[in-house]
């Protein structure tokens, strides 16, 4: 089992074509039924999984329908697709990651984060118990498996410096999507890039006594793992679209409330949808995910100061090479009142 953002095998090309066709159909439709139920296509960051609990809870419980939205949740061909297709207006909304939204701004993508779906980091340092890694400093001199993403490399550098050892003391191996097998086979001593609510659950189920350290407990600044993104220019120019975004966020907040109130019941919405996950482990993953969806500031709220700090950190780590204005990449103005 691997976390959604690390899967390297693309979904069939037909899946992306379906997204484009669905969006085109929605834009071209008309009539009284359209006025009552506005169509909204939302492109996920990957296939349905426990991180999307609030979305599927809202869909399954009729929360979107109650605010006049006919919502379609679709999987992408690649996790980078939501940023691209929201920016071009091909889809209405998408799910992405805070670091990717910031990088997208340097590439002039027309997107802004309008709500945090998962308001805390899931990316973690992870090792099986026999590896003897109990704290970040124990990584010095060890072999660390990564997915090969530039963000993971920067995270490792920052973790090393924060824990007072040379980043060059880390032996890095790009294992792609095979983070879990690499740990189990002892090809690596630890990994960075696995999700605590997915791989962590799988390792625990196999009685491997995993040690899981969220990257934000090891030297990486706080960030929002998953965010809901909208087209920035369209929010400013199209009042109907701004209303759609507000209504979508209000209904998603209701879905999130259902998850927090009764995770097991809300998790039933993923039954038959989260096909890439062991159905026996899915309830445990849902139980592990639900507390991570609780936002003390209220559903979707994003801390502008945290985003500003994270942008500065990304520039220091050379993940971005140009300045990014926080106001260009994040806004809370479309979220429901607290």
DRENDO-1510 file (C-alpha; in Angstrom, 1 decimal, always signed):
<recs>
REC; n; res; u; v; w
REC; 1; UNK; +0.0; +0.0; +0.0 .
REC; 2; UNK; +1.5; +3.4; -1.0 .
REC; 3; UNK; +0.4; +6.9; -0.3 .
REC; 4; UNK; -1.5; +8.6; -3.2 .
REC; 5; UNK; +1.1; +11.2; -4.1 .
REC; 6; UNK; +3.9; +8.7; -4.5 .
REC; 7; UNK; +2.3; +6.4; -7.0 .
REC; 8; UNK; +4.3; +6.5; -10.2 .
REC; 9; UNK; +2.0; +4.4; -12.5 .
REC; 10; UNK; -0.3; +6.8; -14.2 .
REC; 11; UNK; -4.0; +6.0; -14.6 .
REC; 12; UNK; -5.1; +5.2; -18.1 .
REC; 13; UNK; -5.1; +8.2; -20.5 .
REC; 14; UNK; -8.8; +7.7; -20.9 .
REC; 15; UNK; -9.3; +8.9; -17.3 .
REC; 16; UNK; -7.9; +12.3; -18.1 .
REC; 17; UNK; -9.9; +12.5; -21.3 .
REC; 18; UNK; -13.0; +11.7; -19.2 .
REC; 19; UNK; -12.2; +14.7; -17.0 .
REC; 20; UNK; -11.9; +17.0; -19.9 .
REC; 21; UNK; -15.1; +15.8; -21.6 .
REC; 22; UNK; -17.0; +16.0; -18.3 .
REC; 23; UNK; -15.9; +19.6; -17.8 .
REC; 24; UNK; -16.7; +20.5; -21.4 .
REC; 25; UNK; -20.1; +19.1; -21.1 .
REC; 26; UNK; -20.8; +20.9; -17.8 .
REC; 27; UNK; -19.7; +24.2; -19.3 .
REC; 28; UNK; -21.9; +23.7; -22.4 .
REC; 29; UNK; -25.1; +22.6; -20.7 .
REC; 30; UNK; -28.1; +24.8; -20.1 .
REC; 31; UNK; -31.7; +24.8; -19.0 .
REC; 32; UNK; -33.7; +25.1; -15.8 .
REC; 33; UNK; -32.2; +21.9; -14.3 .
REC; 34; UNK; -28.7; +23.5; -14.6 .
REC; 35; UNK; -30.0; +26.5; -12.6 .
REC; 36; UNK; -31.1; +24.3; -9.8 .
REC; 37; UNK; -28.1; +22.0; -9.7 .
REC; 38; UNK; -24.9; +23.6; -10.8 .
REC; 39; UNK; -22.4; +21.2; -12.1 .
REC; 40; UNK; -18.9; +21.2; -10.5 .
REC; 41; UNK; -16.1; +18.9; -11.5 .
REC; 42; UNK; -13.4; +18.4; -8.8 .
REC; 43; UNK; -10.1; +16.7; -9.8 .
REC; 44; UNK; -8.6; +14.8; -6.9 .
REC; 45; UNK; -4.8; +14.6; -6.3 .
REC; 46; UNK; -5.0; +10.8; -6.8 .
REC; 47; UNK; -7.5; +8.0; -6.6 .
REC; 48; UNK; -10.1; +8.0; -3.8 .
REC; 49; UNK; -8.4; +7.4; -0.4 .
REC; 50; UNK; -8.9; +8.1; +3.3 .
REC; 51; UNK; -7.5; +11.7; +2.8 .
REC; 52; UNK; -10.7; +12.4; +0.8 .
REC; 53; UNK; -13.1; +11.5; +3.6 .
REC; 54; UNK; -14.7; +14.9; +3.9 .
REC; 55; UNK; -15.4; +15.0; +0.1 .
REC; 56; UNK; -17.0; +11.6; -0.1 .
REC; 57; UNK; -18.9; +12.1; +3.1 .
REC; 58; UNK; -20.4; +15.3; +1.7 .
REC; 59; UNK; -21.2; +13.6; -1.6 .
REC; 60; UNK; -22.7; +10.5; +0.0 .
REC; 61; UNK; -24.8; +12.4; +2.5 .
REC; 62; UNK; -26.2; +14.8; +0.0 .
REC; 63; UNK; -24.5; +17.9; +1.4 .
REC; 64; UNK; -23.5; +19.1; -2.1 .
REC; 65; UNK; -27.0; +18.5; -3.4 .
REC; 66; UNK; -28.4; +20.5; -0.5 .
REC; 67; UNK; -26.4; +23.6; -1.6 .
REC; 68; UNK; -27.5; +23.2; -5.2 .
REC; 69; UNK; -24.3; +21.5; -6.5 .
REC; 70; UNK; -24.0; +18.4; -8.8 .
REC; 71; UNK; -20.5; +17.5; -7.8 .
REC; 72; UNK; -18.3; +15.0; -9.8 .
REC; 73; UNK; -15.1; +13.8; -8.0 .
REC; 74; UNK; -12.6; +12.5; -10.5 .
REC; 75; UNK; -9.1; +10.9; -10.3 .
REC; 76; UNK; -6.3; +12.4; -12.3 .
REC; 77; UNK; -3.7; +10.8; -14.6 .
REC; 78; UNK; -1.0; +12.4; -12.5 .
REC; 79; UNK; -0.9; +14.3; -9.2 .
REC; 80; UNK; +0.2; +17.4; -11.1 .
REC; 81; UNK; -2.9; +17.5; -13.2 .
REC; 82; UNK; -5.2; +19.4; -10.8 .
REC; 83; UNK; -2.9; +22.5; -10.8 .
REC; 84; UNK; -2.7; +22.5; -14.6 .
REC; 85; UNK; -6.4; +21.8; -15.3 .
REC; 86; UNK; -7.8; +24.2; -12.7 .
REC; 87; UNK; -5.4; +26.9; -14.0 .
REC; 88; UNK; -6.7; +26.5; -17.5 .
REC; 89; UNK; -10.3; +26.3; -16.4 .
REC; 90; UNK; -10.7; +22.7; -17.7 .
REC; 91; UNK; -12.1; +21.7; -14.3 .
REC; 92; UNK; -13.7; +23.8; -11.6 .
REC; 93; UNK; -11.8; +22.8; -8.5 .
REC; 94; UNK; -8.9; +20.5; -7.6 .
REC; 95; UNK; -7.0; +18.9; -4.7 .
REC; 96; UNK; -3.3; +19.6; -4.4 .
REC; 97; UNK; -0.5; +20.1; -1.9 .
REC; 98; UNK; +0.7; +23.3; -0.3 .
REC; 99; UNK; +4.3; +23.0; -1.6 .
REC; 100; UNK; +3.0; +22.3; -5.1 .
REC; 101; UNK; +0.7; +25.3; -5.1 .
REC; 102; UNK; +3.7; +27.5; -4.1 .
REC; 103; UNK; +5.8; +26.0; -6.9 .
REC; 104; UNK; +2.9; +26.5; -9.3 .
REC; 105; UNK; +2.9; +30.2; -8.5 .
REC; 106; UNK; +6.5; +30.5; -9.7 .
REC; 107; UNK; +5.3; +28.9; -13.0 .
REC; 108; UNK; +2.5; +31.4; -13.3 .
REC; 109; UNK; -0.3; +28.9; -12.8 .
REC; 110; UNK; -3.6; +30.6; -12.2 .
REC; 111; UNK; -4.5; +28.9; -8.9 .
REC; 112; UNK; -5.1; +29.7; -5.3 .
REC; 113; UNK; -5.7; +27.5; -2.2 .
REC; 114; UNK; -9.2; +28.2; -0.9 .
REC; 115; UNK; -9.3; +25.7; +1.9 .
REC; 116; UNK; -7.2; +23.1; +3.7 .
REC; 117; UNK; -8.6; +19.6; +3.3 .
REC; 118; UNK; -5.9; +17.9; +5.4 .
REC; 119; UNK; -4.6; +20.8; +7.6 .
REC; 120; UNK; -1.5; +19.0; +8.8 .
REC; 121; UNK; +1.5; +17.2; +7.4 .
REC; 122; UNK; +1.1; +13.4; +6.6 .
REC; 123; UNK; +4.5; +13.0; +5.1 .
REC; 124; UNK; +6.7; +11.2; +7.6 .
REC; 125; UNK; +10.0; +9.6; +8.4 .
REC; 126; UNK; +9.2; +5.9; +8.8 .
REC; 127; UNK; +11.1; +2.8; +9.8 .
REC; 128; UNK; +10.3; -0.7; +11.1 .
REC; 129; UNK; +11.1; -1.4; +14.7 .
REC; 130; UNK; +14.1; -3.6; +14.0 .
REC; 131; UNK; +15.9; -0.7; +12.3 .
REC; 132; UNK; +16.6; +0.9; +15.7 .
REC; 133; UNK; +15.6; +4.4; +14.5 .
REC; 134; UNK; +13.7; +6.2; +17.3 .
REC; 135; UNK; +14.5; +9.9; +16.6 .
REC; 136; UNK; +15.5; +12.0; +13.6 .
REC; 137; UNK; +19.2; +12.2; +14.7 .
REC; 138; UNK; +19.3; +8.4; +14.3 .
REC; 139; UNK; +19.2; +8.8; +10.6 .
REC; 140; UNK; +22.8; +10.0; +10.4 .
REC; 141; UNK; +24.8; +7.4; +8.5 .
REC; 142; UNK; +21.7; +5.4; +7.5 .
REC; 143; UNK; +20.2; +4.5; +4.1 .
REC; 144; UNK; +17.0; +6.5; +3.5 .
REC; 145; UNK; +14.6; +5.5; +0.8 .
REC; 146; UNK; +12.8; +8.4; -1.0 .
REC; 147; UNK; +10.3; +8.7; -3.8 .
REC; 148; UNK; +12.8; +10.8; -5.8 .
REC; 149; UNK; +10.7; +14.0; -5.4 .
REC; 150; UNK; +12.6; +17.3; -5.0 .
REC; 151; UNK; +10.5; +18.2; -1.9 .
REC; 152; UNK; +11.6; +15.0; -0.2 .
REC; 153; UNK; +15.2; +15.7; -0.8 .
REC; 154; UNK; +14.8; +19.2; +0.6 .
REC; 155; UNK; +13.0; +17.8; +3.6 .
REC; 156; UNK; +15.9; +15.5; +4.3 .
REC; 157; UNK; +18.4; +18.3; +4.1 .
REC; 158; UNK; +16.4; +20.4; +6.5 .
REC; 159; UNK; +15.9; +17.5; +8.9 .
REC; 160; UNK; +19.6; +16.8; +9.0 .
REC; 161; UNK; +20.5; +20.4; +9.7 .
REC; 162; UNK; +17.8; +20.8; +12.4 .
REC; 163; UNK; +19.1; +17.7; +14.1 .
REC; 164; UNK; +22.8; +18.7; +14.0 .
REC; 165; UNK; +24.3; +16.4; +11.4 .
REC; 166; UNK; +25.6; +16.8; +7.9 .
REC; 167; UNK; +23.0; +16.1; +5.2 .
REC; 168; UNK; +25.8; +14.3; +3.3 .
REC; 169; UNK; +25.7; +11.7; +6.1 .
REC; 170; UNK; +22.4; +10.4; +4.7 .
REC; 171; UNK; +22.7; +7.7; +2.1 .
REC; 172; UNK; +19.7; +8.3; -0.2 .
REC; 173; UNK; +18.1; +5.7; -2.5 .
REC; 174; UNK; +15.3; +6.6; -4.9 .
REC; 175; UNK; +12.9; +3.7; -4.5 .
REC; 176; UNK; +10.1; +5.4; -6.3 .
REC; 177; UNK; +6.7; +4.1; -5.2 .
REC; 178; UNK; +8.2; +1.1; -3.4 .
REC; 179; UNK; +8.6; +2.8; +0.0 .
REC; 180; UNK; +6.8; +0.0; +1.9 .
REC; 181; UNK; +8.6; -2.9; +0.2 .
REC; 182; UNK; +12.0; -1.2; +0.7 .
REC; 183; UNK; +11.4; -1.0; +4.4 .
REC; 184; UNK; +10.0; -4.5; +4.8 .
REC; 185; UNK; +12.9; -6.1; +2.8 .
REC; 186; UNK; +15.4; -3.9; +4.7 .
REC; 187; UNK; +16.8; -2.5; +1.5 .
REC; 188; UNK; +16.7; +0.8; +3.4 .
REC; 189; UNK; +16.9; +1.7; +7.1 .
REC; 190; UNK; +14.1; +4.2; +6.8 .
REC; 191; UNK; +12.0; +6.2; +4.3 .
REC; 192; UNK; +10.7; +9.7; +3.9 .
REC; 193; UNK; +7.6; +10.2; +1.8 .
REC; 194; UNK; +5.3; +7.6; +3.3 .
REC; 195; UNK; +2.0; +8.7; +5.0 .
REC; 196; UNK; +1.4; +8.0; +8.7 .
REC; 197; UNK; -2.3; +7.2; +8.1 .
REC; 198; UNK; -1.6; +4.7; +5.3 .
REC; 199; UNK; +1.8; +3.1; +5.3 .
REC; 200; UNK; +2.0; +3.5; +9.1 .
REC; 201; UNK; -1.2; +1.5; +9.5 .
REC; 202; UNK; +0.0; -1.2; +7.1 .
REC; 203; UNK; +3.3; -1.7; +8.9 .
REC; 204; UNK; +1.5; -1.9; +12.3 .
REC; 205; UNK; -0.9; -4.4; +10.9 .
REC; 206; UNK; +2.1; -6.6; +9.9 .
REC; 207; UNK; +3.4; -6.4; +13.5 .
REC; 208; UNK; +6.6; -4.6; +12.3 .
REC; 209; UNK; +6.4; -2.0; +15.2 .
REC; 210; UNK; +6.9; +1.0; +13.0 .
REC; 211; UNK; +8.4; +4.3; +14.2 .
REC; 212; UNK; +6.6; +7.2; +12.5 .
REC; 213; UNK; +7.9; +10.7; +12.8 .
REC; 214; UNK; +5.9; +13.4; +11.0 .
REC; 215; UNK; +8.4; +15.7; +9.1 .
REC; 216; UNK; +7.0; +18.7; +11.0 .
REC; 217; UNK; +8.3; +17.1; +14.2 .
REC; 218; UNK; +11.7; +16.7; +12.7 .
REC; 219; UNK; +12.7; +20.2; +11.4 .
REC; 220; UNK; +10.3; +20.9; +8.5 .
REC; 221; UNK; +8.0; +23.9; +9.0 .
REC; 222; UNK; +4.3; +23.4; +9.4 .
REC; 223; UNK; +2.3; +23.1; +6.2 .
REC; 224; UNK; -1.1; +21.9; +5.0 .
REC; 225; UNK; -0.8; +18.5; +3.3 .
REC; 226; UNK; -3.9; +18.7; +1.1 .
REC; 227; UNK; -5.6; +21.9; -0.1 .
REC; 228; UNK; -8.6; +22.7; -2.2 .
REC; 229; UNK; -7.6; +24.9; -5.2 .
REC; 230; UNK; -9.6; +27.2; -7.4 .
REC; 231; UNK; -8.9; +29.4; -10.4 .
REC; 232; UNK; -7.7; +32.7; -9.0 .
REC; 233; UNK; -8.6; +35.0; -11.9 .
REC; 234; UNK; -12.0; +33.5; -12.3 .
REC; 235; UNK; -12.8; +34.1; -8.6 .
REC; 236; UNK; -12.1; +37.8; -9.2 .
REC; 237; UNK; -14.1; +38.1; -12.4 .
REC; 238; UNK; -17.0; +35.6; -12.1 .
REC; 239; UNK; -19.4; +36.1; -9.2 .
REC; 240; UNK; -21.3; +32.8; -10.0 .
REC; 241; UNK; -18.0; +30.9; -9.8 .
REC; 242; UNK; -17.1; +32.6; -6.5 .
REC; 243; UNK; -20.5; +31.5; -5.2 .
REC; 244; UNK; -20.0; +28.0; -6.4 .
REC; 245; UNK; -16.7; +27.8; -4.6 .
REC; 246; UNK; -18.3; +29.2; -1.4 .
REC; 247; UNK; -21.1; +26.6; -1.6 .
REC; 248; UNK; -18.7; +23.8; -2.3 .
REC; 249; UNK; -16.6; +24.7; +0.8 .
REC; 250; UNK; -19.7; +25.0; +2.9 .
REC; 251; UNK; -20.9; +21.6; +1.9 .
REC; 252; UNK; -17.4; +20.0; +2.3 .
REC; 253; UNK; -17.3; +21.5; +5.8 .
REC; 254; UNK; -20.5; +19.7; +6.6 .
REC; 255; UNK; -19.0; +16.5; +5.3 .
REC; 256; UNK; -15.9; +17.0; +7.4 .
REC; 257; UNK; -18.2; +17.5; +10.5 .
REC; 258; UNK; -19.8; +14.1; +9.8 .
REC; 259; UNK; -16.4; +12.5; +9.7 .
REC; 260; UNK; -15.4; +14.0; +13.0 .
REC; 261; UNK; -18.7; +13.1; +14.6 .
REC; 262; UNK; -18.7; +9.4; +13.5 .
REC; 263; UNK; -15.6; +8.4; +11.4 .
REC; 264; UNK; -16.8; +4.8; +10.9 .
REC; 265; UNK; -20.1; +5.8; +9.5 .
REC; 266; UNK; -18.7; +8.6; +7.3 .
REC; 267; UNK; -16.0; +6.1; +6.1 .
REC; 268; UNK; -18.8; +4.0; +4.6 .
REC; 269; UNK; -18.8; +6.5; +1.8 .
REC; 270; UNK; -15.4; +5.2; +0.7 .
REC; 271; UNK; -16.7; +1.6; +0.5 .
REC; 272; UNK; -16.4; +0.4; -3.1 .
REC; 273; UNK; -14.7; +3.7; -4.1 .
REC; 274; UNK; -11.2; +3.4; -2.5 .
REC; 275; UNK; -10.3; +0.3; -4.7 .
REC; 276; UNK; -6.6; +0.6; -4.2 .
REC; 277; UNK; -6.8; -0.1; -0.5 .
REC; 278; UNK; -7.1; -3.4; +1.5 .
REC; 279; UNK; -10.8; -3.3; +2.6 .
REC; 280; UNK; -9.8; -5.0; +5.8 .
REC; 281; UNK; -7.3; -2.2; +6.6 .
REC; 282; UNK; -9.4; +0.7; +5.3 .
REC; 283; UNK; -11.5; +1.1; +8.5 .
REC; 284; UNK; -8.2; +1.4; +10.5 .
REC; 285; UNK; -6.8; +3.9; +8.0 .
REC; 286; UNK; -10.0; +5.9; +8.3 .
REC; 287; UNK; -9.8; +5.9; +12.1 .
REC; 288; UNK; -6.2; +7.1; +11.9 .
REC; 289; UNK; -7.1; +9.8; +9.4 .
REC; 290; UNK; -10.1; +11.3; +11.0 .
REC; 291; UNK; -8.3; +13.1; +13.9 .
REC; 292; UNK; -5.9; +14.7; +11.4 .
REC; 293; UNK; -8.9; +16.4; +9.7 .
REC; 294; UNK; -9.8; +18.4; +12.8 .
REC; 295; UNK; -8.8; +22.0; +12.3 .
REC; 296; UNK; -8.8; +24.1; +15.6 .
REC; 297; UNK; -9.3; +27.3; +13.6 .
REC; 298; UNK; -12.4; +25.8; +11.8 .
REC; 299; UNK; -12.7; +23.7; +8.7 .
REC; 300; UNK; -10.4; +24.8; +5.8 .
REC; 301; UNK; -8.7; +27.6; +7.7 .
REC; 302; UNK; -5.1; +28.2; +6.6 .
REC; 303; UNK; -2.6; +30.1; +8.7 .
REC; 304; UNK; -1.2; +32.9; +6.5 .
REC; 305; UNK; +1.8; +33.3; +8.8 .
REC; 306; UNK; +2.6; +29.6; +8.4 .
REC; 307; UNK; +2.3; +29.8; +4.6 .
REC; 308; UNK; +4.6; +32.8; +4.6 .
REC; 309; UNK; +7.2; +31.0; +6.7 .
REC; 310; UNK; +6.9; +27.9; +4.5 .
REC; 311; UNK; +7.4; +30.0; +1.3 .
REC; 312; UNK; +10.5; +31.5; +2.9 .
REC; 313; UNK; +11.8; +28.1; +3.8 .
REC; 314; UNK; +11.2; +26.8; +0.3 .
REC; 315; UNK; +13.3; +29.6; -1.1 .
REC; 316; UNK; +16.1; +29.0; +1.4 .
REC; 317; UNK; +16.1; +25.3; +0.4 .
REC; 318; UNK; +16.1; +26.4; -3.3 .
REC; 319; UNK; +12.8; +24.6; -4.0 .
REC; 320; UNK; +11.8; +27.9; -5.5 .
REC; 321; UNK; +14.1; +30.6; -6.9 .
REC; 322; UNK; +11.7; +33.5; -7.2 .
REC; 323; UNK; +9.6; +35.4; -4.7 .
REC; 324; UNK; +6.0; +34.3; -4.1 .
REC; 325; UNK; +3.5; +36.6; -2.4 .
REC; 326; UNK; +1.4; +34.7; +0.1 .
REC; 327; UNK; -1.8; +36.5; -0.9 .
REC; 328; UNK; -1.3; +35.1; -4.4 .
REC; 329; UNK; -1.4; +31.5; -3.3 .
REC; 330; UNK; -3.8; +31.3; -0.3 .
REC; 331; UNK; -7.1; +32.8; +0.8 .
REC; 332; UNK; -9.7; +32.1; +3.5 .
REC; 333; UNK; -12.3; +34.5; +2.2 .
REC; 334; UNK; -14.5; +31.8; +0.6 .
REC; 335; UNK; -14.7; +29.6; +3.6 .
REC; 336; UNK; -17.9; +29.4; +5.7 .
REC; 337; UNK; -18.0; +31.7; +8.8 .
REC; 338; UNK; -16.6; +30.2; +11.9 .
</recs>
